[in-house]
Amino acid sequence: MGLPTPGTNKLSILRAIEDGWQAFCRAPWPFVLFQVLVLVIMAPFIGLITSGLLHLALGAPALVHPVATKIGLVVGIIGYIIVALWAAVGLTRGAWTSLEGQKPSFSSFTRWDSDASGRLFGSSLLLVIVLAVVGAVAWGIGFGLGKVNTVLFWIPVIAFAIFKIWLVVTQQFLVPMSLYGAKRPVETLQAGIDGVNPSWWTVLWFVIVESVVAGVAYLFNAGGLLVLAPVLICVSTAAYRQLFGSQDHTGIMSNT
């Protein structure tokens, strides 16, 4: 089906917020109930991860046998990733449906899509690998320069920090791009770069606005994130549709 045409549209933050809020308001209860369901299912996996990390990193006594604690850590990480993928796909699919002017049913949130989840996992993993490799190279160069002069150590470190900020902003729409825009991880990252670069500063402000809103909501009422999280996904999906269009390039909605 091709890829989204990059750099042809502009992002209006206020319109994205308005469209996203209206999308959430079309089906507030399915959004919130699915978010609650995700947190309930995710809780035991978070517990396993926390227990395992405390034991391995801080030497805290294991609640069960140390080997079982390590196995629990692995199970927790795998389970957490699977549930997180399920949640991201479900909420984004619900947001997309609502932005199309339809009221998403609860089943549209809960349905597991292995292809979409696989694409999202692959794109996210590739992004982590790219940042890790570039960071390691920057640290290695800085370590070598630091032997010549301590001040020189910070040159590649600062360069990596700038690169990281730039890349993370270009991948602000990684989730909807993985689900609707591209079928391969490399294509997903490249499409994000091509599409966001012409509006990079606007997208940066969009990221800042979302972060501030989430931070303020958490400070005043952590429970408010149950509502805010799906709202922000609706807003982010609306912004994606402004920049990249509303065409489903992967066919994910054909099975809905």
PyRosetta script that sets phi, psi and omega in degrees:
from pyrosetta import init, pose_from_sequence

init()
pose = pose_from_sequence("MGLPTPGTNKLSILRAIEDGWQAFCRAPWPFVLFQVLVLVIMAPFIGLITSGLLHLALGAPALVHPVATKIGLVVGIIGYIIVALWAAVGLTRGAWTSLEGQKPSFSSFTRWDSDASGRLFGSSLLLVIVLAVVGAVAWGIGFGLGKVNTVLFWIPVIAFAIFKIWLVVTQQFLVPMSLYGAKRPVETLQAGIDGVNPSWWTVLWFVIVESVVAGVAYLFNAGGLLVLAPVLICVSTAAYRQLFGSQDHTGIMSNT")
pose.set_psi(1, -2.6)
pose.set_omega(1, -179.8)
pose.set_phi(2, 85.0)
pose.set_psi(2, -177.1)
pose.set_omega(2, -179.0)
pose.set_phi(3, -117.3)
pose.set_psi(3, 160.0)
pose.set_omega(3, 176.1)
pose.set_phi(4, -59.3)
pose.set_psi(4, 143.2)
pose.set_omega(4, 177.9)
pose.set_phi(5, -77.6)
pose.set_psi(5, 118.0)
pose.set_omega(5, -173.6)
pose.set_phi(6, -80.3)
pose.set_psi(6, 150.4)
pose.set_omega(6, 169.1)
pose.set_phi(7, 68.8)
pose.set_psi(7, 17.6)
pose.set_omega(7, -176.9)
pose.set_phi(8, -100.3)
pose.set_psi(8, -13.1)
pose.set_omega(8, -176.2)
pose.set_phi(9, -125.5)
pose.set_psi(9, 160.6)
pose.set_omega(9, 178.2)
pose.set_phi(10, -111.1)
pose.set_psi(10, 156.4)
pose.set_omega(10, -179.0)
pose.set_phi(11, -102.6)
pose.set_psi(11, 125.5)
pose.set_omega(11, 172.2)
pose.set_phi(12, -106.3)
pose.set_psi(12, 109.6)
pose.set_omega(12, -175.4)
pose.set_phi(13, -63.3)
pose.set_psi(13, -45.4)
pose.set_omega(13, -178.2)
pose.set_phi(14, -62.5)
pose.set_psi(14, -40.8)
pose.set_omega(14, 179.0)
pose.set_phi(15, -66.8)
pose.set_psi(15, -37.6)
pose.set_omega(15, 177.9)
pose.set_phi(16, -63.3)
pose.set_psi(16, -40.8)
pose.set_omega(16, 178.2)
pose.set_phi(17, -64.5)
pose.set_psi(17, -44.8)
pose.set_omega(17, 179.9)
pose.set_phi(18, -63.8)
pose.set_psi(18, -46.6)
pose.set_omega(18, -179.7)
pose.set_phi(19, -65.1)
pose.set_psi(19, -40.5)
pose.set_omega(19, -179.9)
pose.set_phi(20, -64.9)
pose.set_psi(20, -41.2)
pose.set_omega(20, 179.7)
pose.set_phi(21, -65.8)
pose.set_psi(21, -42.5)
pose.set_omega(21, 178.1)
pose.set_phi(22, -62.9)
pose.set_psi(22, -37.5)
pose.set_omega(22, 178.6)
pose.set_phi(23, -64.2)
pose.set_psi(23, -43.2)
pose.set_omega(23, 177.9)
pose.set_phi(24, -62.8)
pose.set_psi(24, -41.4)
pose.set_omega(24, -176.8)
pose.set_phi(25, -67.8)
pose.set_psi(25, -16.2)
pose.set_omega(25, 177.4)
pose.set_phi(26, -70.1)
pose.set_psi(26, -27.7)
pose.set_omega(26, -178.9)
pose.set_phi(27, -151.3)
pose.set_psi(27, 62.5)
pose.set_omega(27, -175.4)
pose.set_phi(28, -62.6)
pose.set_psi(28, -39.9)
pose.set_omega(28, -175.9)
pose.set_phi(29, -68.5)
pose.set_psi(29, -44.4)
pose.set_omega(29, 175.2)
pose.set_phi(30, -59.3)
pose.set_psi(30, -39.5)
pose.set_omega(30, 178.3)
pose.set_phi(31, -61.1)
pose.set_psi(31, -50.5)
pose.set_omega(31, -175.5)
pose.set_phi(32, -69.5)
pose.set_psi(32, -43.7)
pose.set_omega(32, -179.2)
pose.set_phi(33, -63.6)
pose.set_psi(33, -38.6)
pose.set_omega(33, 177.3)
pose.set_phi(34, -66.1)
pose.set_psi(34, -39.0)
pose.set_omega(34, 177.3)
pose.set_phi(35, -61.8)
pose.set_psi(35, -42.0)
pose.set_omega(35, 177.3)
pose.set_phi(36, -63.5)
pose.set_psi(36, -43.8)
pose.set_omega(36, 178.5)
pose.set_phi(37, -59.6)
pose.set_psi(37, -42.5)
pose.set_omega(37, 178.9)
pose.set_phi(38, -60.8)
pose.set_psi(38, -45.4)
pose.set_omega(38, -178.4)
pose.set_phi(39, -65.1)
pose.set_psi(39, -38.2)
pose.set_omega(39, 178.7)
pose.set_phi(40, -64.0)
pose.set_psi(40, -44.8)
pose.set_omega(40, 180.0)
pose.set_phi(41, -69.3)
pose.set_psi(41, -34.5)
pose.set_omega(41, -176.8)
pose.set_phi(42, -76.4)
pose.set_psi(42, -24.1)
pose.set_omega(42, -173.6)
pose.set_phi(43, -54.6)
pose.set_psi(43, -49.6)
pose.set_omega(43, -179.8)
pose.set_phi(44, -63.7)
pose.set_psi(44, -32.9)
pose.set_omega(44, 177.5)
pose.set_phi(45, -68.2)
pose.set_psi(45, -38.7)
pose.set_omega(45, 175.7)
pose.set_phi(46, -63.6)
pose.set_psi(46, -38.4)
pose.set_omega(46, 177.3)
pose.set_phi(47, -62.2)
pose.set_psi(47, -42.8)
pose.set_omega(47, 178.2)
pose.set_phi(48, -64.0)
pose.set_psi(48, -40.9)
pose.set_omega(48, 179.6)
pose.set_phi(49, -65.6)
pose.set_psi(49, -45.6)
pose.set_omega(49, -179.4)
pose.set_phi(50, -61.4)
pose.set_psi(50, -46.2)
pose.set_omega(50, 179.9)
pose.set_phi(51, -62.2)
pose.set_psi(51, -43.6)
pose.set_omega(51, -179.4)
pose.set_phi(52, -66.2)
pose.set_psi(52, -42.0)
pose.set_omega(52, -179.7)
pose.set_phi(53, -68.1)
pose.set_psi(53, -39.6)
pose.set_omega(53, 177.6)
pose.set_phi(54, -62.0)
pose.set_psi(54, -38.9)
pose.set_omega(54, -179.6)
pose.set_phi(55, -70.2)
pose.set_psi(55, -44.2)
pose.set_omega(55, -175.6)
pose.set_phi(56, -78.0)
pose.set_psi(56, -42.0)
pose.set_omega(56, -173.7)
pose.set_phi(57, -86.2)
pose.set_psi(57, -37.2)
pose.set_omega(57, -174.6)
pose.set_phi(58, -110.9)
pose.set_psi(58, -3.0)
pose.set_omega(58, 179.0)
pose.set_phi(59, 73.1)
pose.set_psi(59, 20.6)
pose.set_omega(59, 178.6)
pose.set_phi(60, -65.6)
pose.set_psi(60, 144.9)
pose.set_omega(60, -179.5)
pose.set_phi(61, -61.6)
pose.set_psi(61, 135.6)
pose.set_omega(61, 179.9)
pose.set_phi(62, -71.8)
pose.set_psi(62, 137.7)
pose.set_omega(62, 178.4)
pose.set_phi(63, -69.3)
pose.set_psi(63, -27.4)
pose.set_omega(63, 175.6)
pose.set_phi(64, -128.1)
pose.set_psi(64, -164.0)
pose.set_omega(64, 179.0)
pose.set_phi(65, -60.9)
pose.set_psi(65, 140.3)
pose.set_omega(65, -178.7)
pose.set_phi(66, -53.1)
pose.set_psi(66, -38.7)
pose.set_omega(66, 179.1)
pose.set_phi(67, -64.8)
pose.set_psi(67, -41.6)
pose.set_omega(67, 178.4)
pose.set_phi(68, -64.4)
pose.set_psi(68, -34.2)
pose.set_omega(68, 177.8)
pose.set_phi(69, -64.9)
pose.set_psi(69, -40.9)
pose.set_omega(69, 178.6)
pose.set_phi(70, -67.7)
pose.set_psi(70, -40.6)
pose.set_omega(70, 176.2)
pose.set_phi(71, -63.4)
pose.set_psi(71, -40.5)
pose.set_omega(71, 178.0)
pose.set_phi(72, -61.6)
pose.set_psi(72, -36.4)
pose.set_omega(72, 177.6)
pose.set_phi(73, -62.7)
pose.set_psi(73, -44.1)
pose.set_omega(73, 179.1)
pose.set_phi(74, -64.3)
pose.set_psi(74, -45.8)
pose.set_omega(74, 178.7)
pose.set_phi(75, -61.3)
pose.set_psi(75, -40.3)
pose.set_omega(75, -180.0)
pose.set_phi(76, -63.1)
pose.set_psi(76, -43.7)
pose.set_omega(76, -179.6)
pose.set_phi(77, -65.0)
pose.set_psi(77, -45.9)
pose.set_omega(77, -180.0)
pose.set_phi(78, -62.8)
pose.set_psi(78, -46.3)
pose.set_omega(78, 179.6)
pose.set_phi(79, -62.4)
pose.set_psi(79, -41.5)
pose.set_omega(79, 179.5)
pose.set_phi(80, -61.4)
pose.set_psi(80, -44.2)
pose.set_omega(80, -179.1)
pose.set_phi(81, -62.9)
pose.set_psi(81, -44.5)
pose.set_omega(81, -178.9)
pose.set_phi(82, -62.5)
pose.set_psi(82, -45.1)
pose.set_omega(82, -179.7)
pose.set_phi(83, -67.1)
pose.set_psi(83, -38.8)
pose.set_omega(83, 178.9)
pose.set_phi(84, -63.3)
pose.set_psi(84, -41.1)
pose.set_omega(84, 177.2)
pose.set_phi(85, -64.5)
pose.set_psi(85, -45.1)
pose.set_omega(85, 178.5)
pose.set_phi(86, -58.1)
pose.set_psi(86, -42.8)
pose.set_omega(86, -179.0)
pose.set_phi(87, -67.3)
pose.set_psi(87, -45.9)
pose.set_omega(87, -177.9)
pose.set_phi(88, -62.6)
pose.set_psi(88, -44.3)
pose.set_omega(88, 179.4)
pose.set_phi(89, -65.5)
pose.set_psi(89, -45.6)
pose.set_omega(89, -177.4)
pose.set_phi(90, -63.4)
pose.set_psi(90, -46.9)
pose.set_omega(90, -179.0)
pose.set_phi(91, -67.0)
pose.set_psi(91, -40.4)
pose.set_omega(91, -179.8)
pose.set_phi(92, -68.6)
pose.set_psi(92, -38.2)
pose.set_omega(92, 177.2)
pose.set_phi(93, -65.4)
pose.set_psi(93, -39.6)
pose.set_omega(93, 176.5)
pose.set_phi(94, -64.8)
pose.set_psi(94, -40.4)
pose.set_omega(94, 178.4)
pose.set_phi(95, -63.8)
pose.set_psi(95, -42.6)
pose.set_omega(95, -179.8)
pose.set_phi(96, -62.4)
pose.set_psi(96, -45.3)
pose.set_omega(96, 179.4)
pose.set_phi(97, -60.1)
pose.set_psi(97, -43.7)
pose.set_omega(97, -178.7)
pose.set_phi(98, -68.7)
pose.set_psi(98, -36.8)
pose.set_omega(98, 177.7)
pose.set_phi(99, -67.6)
pose.set_psi(99, -21.3)
pose.set_omega(99, 174.9)
pose.set_phi(100, -79.0)
pose.set_psi(100, -1.8)
pose.set_omega(100, 178.4)
pose.set_phi(101, 92.6)
pose.set_psi(101, 7.5)
pose.set_omega(101, 179.9)
pose.set_phi(102, -107.4)
pose.set_psi(102, 154.6)
pose.set_omega(102, 177.8)
pose.set_phi(103, -91.1)
pose.set_psi(103, 113.0)
pose.set_omega(103, -177.9)
pose.set_phi(104, -70.5)
pose.set_psi(104, 138.9)
pose.set_omega(104, 175.9)
pose.set_phi(105, -83.6)
pose.set_psi(105, 164.2)
pose.set_omega(105, -178.6)
pose.set_phi(106, -63.9)
pose.set_psi(106, -32.2)
pose.set_omega(106, -179.8)
pose.set_phi(107, -67.6)
pose.set_psi(107, -25.7)
pose.set_omega(107, 177.9)
pose.set_phi(108, -69.7)
pose.set_psi(108, -22.7)
pose.set_omega(108, 175.5)
pose.set_phi(109, -80.9)
pose.set_psi(109, -43.4)
pose.set_omega(109, -169.4)
pose.set_phi(110, -84.2)
pose.set_psi(110, -15.5)
pose.set_omega(110, -176.8)
pose.set_phi(111, -65.0)
pose.set_psi(111, 129.1)
pose.set_omega(111, 179.6)
pose.set_phi(112, -82.6)
pose.set_psi(112, 132.5)
pose.set_omega(112, 178.4)
pose.set_phi(113, -124.2)
pose.set_psi(113, 101.6)
pose.set_omega(113, -175.0)
pose.set_phi(114, -66.0)
pose.set_psi(114, -37.9)
pose.set_omega(114, -179.8)
pose.set_phi(115, -64.8)
pose.set_psi(115, -48.0)
pose.set_omega(115, -179.7)
pose.set_phi(116, -64.3)
pose.set_psi(116, -42.3)
pose.set_omega(116, 179.4)
pose.set_phi(117, -64.0)
pose.set_psi(117, -39.3)
pose.set_omega(117, 178.4)
pose.set_phi(118, -64.7)
pose.set_psi(118, -40.6)
pose.set_omega(118, 178.3)
pose.set_phi(119, -64.6)
pose.set_psi(119, -42.7)
pose.set_omega(119, 180.0)
pose.set_phi(120, -65.9)
pose.set_psi(120, -41.8)
pose.set_omega(120, 178.7)
pose.set_phi(121, -63.2)
pose.set_psi(121, -44.8)
pose.set_omega(121, -179.6)
pose.set_phi(122, -62.8)
pose.set_psi(122, -41.9)
pose.set_omega(122, 179.7)
pose.set_phi(123, -66.9)
pose.set_psi(123, -42.7)
pose.set_omega(123, 179.4)
pose.set_phi(124, -64.8)
pose.set_psi(124, -41.6)
pose.set_omega(124, 179.3)
pose.set_phi(125, -64.6)
pose.set_psi(125, -41.9)
pose.set_omega(125, 179.1)
pose.set_phi(126, -62.6)
pose.set_psi(126, -40.5)
pose.set_omega(126, 178.3)
pose.set_phi(127, -61.7)
pose.set_psi(127, -43.8)
pose.set_omega(127, 178.5)
pose.set_phi(128, -62.9)
pose.set_psi(128, -42.5)
pose.set_omega(128, -179.4)
pose.set_phi(129, -63.5)
pose.set_psi(129, -44.6)
pose.set_omega(129, 179.9)
pose.set_phi(130, -59.7)
pose.set_psi(130, -46.4)
pose.set_omega(130, -179.9)
pose.set_phi(131, -65.0)
pose.set_psi(131, -39.3)
pose.set_omega(131, -179.6)
pose.set_phi(132, -66.5)
pose.set_psi(132, -43.1)
pose.set_omega(132, -178.9)
pose.set_phi(133, -66.7)
pose.set_psi(133, -48.4)
pose.set_omega(133, 179.9)
pose.set_phi(134, -63.5)
pose.set_psi(134, -38.5)
pose.set_omega(134, 177.8)
pose.set_phi(135, -64.4)
pose.set_psi(135, -40.9)
pose.set_omega(135, 178.7)
pose.set_phi(136, -65.3)
pose.set_psi(136, -41.0)
pose.set_omega(136, 178.2)
pose.set_phi(137, -63.9)
pose.set_psi(137, -44.3)
pose.set_omega(137, 179.7)
pose.set_phi(138, -62.0)
pose.set_psi(138, -42.3)
pose.set_omega(138, 179.5)
pose.set_phi(139, -65.3)
pose.set_psi(139, -41.2)
pose.set_omega(139, 179.6)
pose.set_phi(140, -62.6)
pose.set_psi(140, -43.8)
pose.set_omega(140, 178.0)
pose.set_phi(141, -64.7)
pose.set_psi(141, -43.0)
pose.set_omega(141, 179.5)
pose.set_phi(142, -63.4)
pose.set_psi(142, -38.5)
pose.set_omega(142, 178.2)
pose.set_phi(143, -62.5)
pose.set_psi(143, -41.4)
pose.set_omega(143, 178.3)
pose.set_phi(144, -67.0)
pose.set_psi(144, -43.4)
pose.set_omega(144, 179.0)
pose.set_phi(145, -67.2)
pose.set_psi(145, -31.5)
pose.set_omega(145, -179.4)
pose.set_phi(146, -63.7)
pose.set_psi(146, -25.2)
pose.set_omega(146, 176.9)
pose.set_phi(147, -70.5)
pose.set_psi(147, -25.8)
pose.set_omega(147, 177.7)
pose.set_phi(148, -82.4)
pose.set_psi(148, -48.2)
pose.set_omega(148, 179.4)
pose.set_phi(149, -154.0)
pose.set_psi(149, 131.1)
pose.set_omega(149, -176.3)
pose.set_phi(150, -58.4)
pose.set_psi(150, -37.3)
pose.set_omega(150, -178.4)
pose.set_phi(151, -63.3)
pose.set_psi(151, -34.4)
pose.set_omega(151, -177.9)
pose.set_phi(152, -64.6)
pose.set_psi(152, -23.0)
pose.set_omega(152, 179.5)
pose.set_phi(153, -56.9)
pose.set_psi(153, -34.2)
pose.set_omega(153, -173.1)
pose.set_phi(154, -80.1)
pose.set_psi(154, -14.6)
pose.set_omega(154, -178.4)
pose.set_phi(155, -62.2)
pose.set_psi(155, -55.4)
pose.set_omega(155, 178.1)
pose.set_phi(156, -68.2)
pose.set_psi(156, -28.6)
pose.set_omega(156, 178.3)
pose.set_phi(157, -64.8)
pose.set_psi(157, -46.6)
pose.set_omega(157, 178.0)
pose.set_phi(158, -65.1)
pose.set_psi(158, -39.9)
pose.set_omega(158, 178.2)
pose.set_phi(159, -60.7)
pose.set_psi(159, -41.4)
pose.set_omega(159, 178.3)
pose.set_phi(160, -65.6)
pose.set_psi(160, -39.5)
pose.set_omega(160, 179.2)
pose.set_phi(161, -60.9)
pose.set_psi(161, -42.2)
pose.set_omega(161, 178.0)
pose.set_phi(162, -64.6)
pose.set_psi(162, -44.5)
pose.set_omega(162, 179.0)
pose.set_phi(163, -61.6)
pose.set_psi(163, -41.1)
pose.set_omega(163, -178.9)
pose.set_phi(164, -63.5)
pose.set_psi(164, -44.7)
pose.set_omega(164, 178.9)
pose.set_phi(165, -61.1)
pose.set_psi(165, -45.8)
pose.set_omega(165, -179.7)
pose.set_phi(166, -60.1)
pose.set_psi(166, -47.7)
pose.set_omega(166, -175.8)
pose.set_phi(167, -67.4)
pose.set_psi(167, -42.6)
pose.set_omega(167, -179.2)
pose.set_phi(168, -62.1)
pose.set_psi(168, -39.5)
pose.set_omega(168, 178.3)
pose.set_phi(169, -65.5)
pose.set_psi(169, -40.6)
pose.set_omega(169, 179.5)
pose.set_phi(170, -65.7)
pose.set_psi(170, -21.8)
pose.set_omega(170, -179.6)
pose.set_phi(171, -102.7)
pose.set_psi(171, 21.3)
pose.set_omega(171, 178.3)
pose.set_phi(172, -57.7)
pose.set_psi(172, -30.9)
pose.set_omega(172, -177.7)
pose.set_phi(173, -107.3)
pose.set_psi(173, 33.1)
pose.set_omega(173, -179.1)
pose.set_phi(174, -58.7)
pose.set_psi(174, -41.3)
pose.set_omega(174, -177.1)
pose.set_phi(175, -64.8)
pose.set_psi(175, -58.4)
pose.set_omega(175, 179.2)
pose.set_phi(176, -64.4)
pose.set_psi(176, -30.8)
pose.set_omega(176, 178.0)
pose.set_phi(177, -65.6)
pose.set_psi(177, -40.2)
pose.set_omega(177, 178.5)
pose.set_phi(178, -66.3)
pose.set_psi(178, -35.1)
pose.set_omega(178, -175.4)
pose.set_phi(179, -84.8)
pose.set_psi(179, -35.7)
pose.set_omega(179, -171.6)
pose.set_phi(180, -120.4)
pose.set_psi(180, -18.2)
pose.set_omega(180, -170.5)
pose.set_phi(181, -102.8)
pose.set_psi(181, -42.4)
pose.set_omega(181, -173.4)
pose.set_phi(182, -142.4)
pose.set_psi(182, 152.2)
pose.set_omega(182, -176.8)
pose.set_phi(183, -101.3)
pose.set_psi(183, -10.8)
pose.set_omega(183, -178.5)
pose.set_phi(184, -123.0)
pose.set_psi(184, 143.9)
pose.set_omega(184, -177.1)
pose.set_phi(185, -55.1)
pose.set_psi(185, -44.1)
pose.set_omega(185, -178.9)
pose.set_phi(186, -63.6)
pose.set_psi(186, -42.0)
pose.set_omega(186, 178.3)
pose.set_phi(187, -63.7)
pose.set_psi(187, -37.3)
pose.set_omega(187, -179.6)
pose.set_phi(188, -63.0)
pose.set_psi(188, -49.6)
pose.set_omega(188, 179.6)
pose.set_phi(189, -64.2)
pose.set_psi(189, -41.5)
pose.set_omega(189, -179.1)
pose.set_phi(190, -66.8)
pose.set_psi(190, -41.3)
pose.set_omega(190, 178.5)
pose.set_phi(191, -63.7)
pose.set_psi(191, -37.7)
pose.set_omega(191, 176.7)
pose.set_phi(192, -62.5)
pose.set_psi(192, -43.9)
pose.set_omega(192, 178.9)
pose.set_phi(193, -63.3)
pose.set_psi(193, -47.9)
pose.set_omega(193, -177.9)
pose.set_phi(194, -64.0)
pose.set_psi(194, -38.1)
pose.set_omega(194, -176.1)
pose.set_phi(195, -80.1)
pose.set_psi(195, -33.9)
pose.set_omega(195, -175.1)
pose.set_phi(196, -87.7)
pose.set_psi(196, -33.4)
pose.set_omega(196, -174.6)
pose.set_phi(197, -50.2)
pose.set_psi(197, -44.7)
pose.set_omega(197, 179.8)
pose.set_phi(198, -63.3)
pose.set_psi(198, -22.5)
pose.set_omega(198, -179.8)
pose.set_phi(199, -122.1)
pose.set_psi(199, 31.7)
pose.set_omega(199, -171.2)
pose.set_phi(200, -57.4)
pose.set_psi(200, -45.8)
pose.set_omega(200, -177.3)
pose.set_phi(201, -67.5)
pose.set_psi(201, -35.6)
pose.set_omega(201, 177.0)
pose.set_phi(202, -66.3)
pose.set_psi(202, -41.2)
pose.set_omega(202, 178.2)
pose.set_phi(203, -66.4)
pose.set_psi(203, -36.3)
pose.set_omega(203, 176.2)
pose.set_phi(204, -59.8)
pose.set_psi(204, -45.3)
pose.set_omega(204, 177.0)
pose.set_phi(205, -62.8)
pose.set_psi(205, -36.5)
pose.set_omega(205, 176.9)
pose.set_phi(206, -61.6)
pose.set_psi(206, -43.6)
pose.set_omega(206, 177.7)
pose.set_phi(207, -62.7)
pose.set_psi(207, -42.4)
pose.set_omega(207, -179.7)
pose.set_phi(208, -63.9)
pose.set_psi(208, -44.5)
pose.set_omega(208, -179.9)
pose.set_phi(209, -60.6)
pose.set_psi(209, -46.6)
pose.set_omega(209, 179.0)
pose.set_phi(210, -61.2)
pose.set_psi(210, -41.9)
pose.set_omega(210, -178.6)
pose.set_phi(211, -65.6)
pose.set_psi(211, -42.6)
pose.set_omega(211, 179.8)
pose.set_phi(212, -64.7)
pose.set_psi(212, -45.6)
pose.set_omega(212, 179.8)
pose.set_phi(213, -60.1)
pose.set_psi(213, -44.7)
pose.set_omega(213, 179.6)
pose.set_phi(214, -64.5)
pose.set_psi(214, -41.6)
pose.set_omega(214, 179.7)
pose.set_phi(215, -64.2)
pose.set_psi(215, -44.3)
pose.set_omega(215, 179.2)
pose.set_phi(216, -64.4)
pose.set_psi(216, -42.9)
pose.set_omega(216, 179.7)
pose.set_phi(217, -62.1)
pose.set_psi(217, -39.2)
pose.set_omega(217, -179.5)
pose.set_phi(218, -68.5)
pose.set_psi(218, -39.0)
pose.set_omega(218, -179.0)
pose.set_phi(219, -64.3)
pose.set_psi(219, -39.4)
pose.set_omega(219, -176.3)
pose.set_phi(220, -84.4)
pose.set_psi(220, -35.0)
pose.set_omega(220, -177.1)
pose.set_phi(221, -163.0)
pose.set_psi(221, 103.0)
pose.set_omega(221, -178.8)
pose.set_phi(222, -60.3)
pose.set_psi(222, -32.1)
pose.set_omega(222, 179.2)
pose.set_phi(223, -66.0)
pose.set_psi(223, -22.5)
pose.set_omega(223, 179.0)
pose.set_phi(224, -64.7)
pose.set_psi(224, -19.5)
pose.set_omega(224, 178.2)
pose.set_phi(225, -66.3)
pose.set_psi(225, -21.2)
pose.set_omega(225, 176.0)
pose.set_phi(226, -60.9)
pose.set_psi(226, -35.7)
pose.set_omega(226, 177.6)
pose.set_phi(227, -87.9)
pose.set_psi(227, -41.3)
pose.set_omega(227, -173.8)
pose.set_phi(228, -65.6)
pose.set_psi(228, -38.5)
pose.set_omega(228, -177.4)
pose.set_phi(229, -57.4)
pose.set_psi(229, -52.6)
pose.set_omega(229, 177.8)
pose.set_phi(230, -66.5)
pose.set_psi(230, -30.7)
pose.set_omega(230, 176.6)
pose.set_phi(231, -62.9)
pose.set_psi(231, -45.7)
pose.set_omega(231, -179.8)
pose.set_phi(232, -64.4)
pose.set_psi(232, -35.0)
pose.set_omega(232, 177.2)
pose.set_phi(233, -66.9)
pose.set_psi(233, -39.5)
pose.set_omega(233, 176.5)
pose.set_phi(234, -63.6)
pose.set_psi(234, -41.6)
pose.set_omega(234, 179.8)
pose.set_phi(235, -65.7)
pose.set_psi(235, -44.4)
pose.set_omega(235, -179.6)
pose.set_phi(236, -64.5)
pose.set_psi(236, -39.5)
pose.set_omega(236, 178.0)
pose.set_phi(237, -66.4)
pose.set_psi(237, -38.1)
pose.set_omega(237, 176.7)
pose.set_phi(238, -63.9)
pose.set_psi(238, -39.8)
pose.set_omega(238, 178.1)
pose.set_phi(239, -66.0)
pose.set_psi(239, -40.5)
pose.set_omega(239, 176.8)
pose.set_phi(240, -58.2)
pose.set_psi(240, -43.9)
pose.set_omega(240, -177.6)
pose.set_phi(241, -66.3)
pose.set_psi(241, -30.2)
pose.set_omega(241, 175.4)
pose.set_phi(242, -66.0)
pose.set_psi(242, -45.6)
pose.set_omega(242, -175.3)
pose.set_phi(243, -77.8)
pose.set_psi(243, -39.2)
pose.set_omega(243, -170.7)
pose.set_phi(244, -112.9)
pose.set_psi(244, -4.4)
pose.set_omega(244, 180.0)
pose.set_phi(245, 93.1)
pose.set_psi(245, 168.7)
pose.set_omega(245, -175.2)
pose.set_phi(246, -104.8)
pose.set_psi(246, 18.1)
pose.set_omega(246, 179.1)
pose.set_phi(247, -83.6)
pose.set_psi(247, 138.3)
pose.set_omega(247, 176.0)
pose.set_phi(248, -88.4)
pose.set_psi(248, 97.0)
pose.set_omega(248, -174.9)
pose.set_phi(249, -79.2)
pose.set_psi(249, -16.0)
pose.set_omega(249, -176.3)
pose.set_phi(250, -103.8)
pose.set_psi(250, -12.4)
pose.set_omega(250, 179.9)
pose.set_phi(251, 81.0)
pose.set_psi(251, 18.2)
pose.set_omega(251, -177.6)
pose.set_phi(252, -64.7)
pose.set_psi(252, -32.2)
pose.set_omega(252, -176.3)
pose.set_phi(253, -83.2)
pose.set_psi(253, -7.5)
pose.set_omega(253, -179.1)
pose.set_phi(254, -68.6)
pose.set_psi(254, -21.8)
pose.set_omega(254, 180.0)
pose.set_phi(255, -97.5)
pose.set_psi(255, 3.3)
pose.set_omega(255, -177.1)
pose.set_phi(256, -80.4)
pose.dump_pdb("model.pdb")
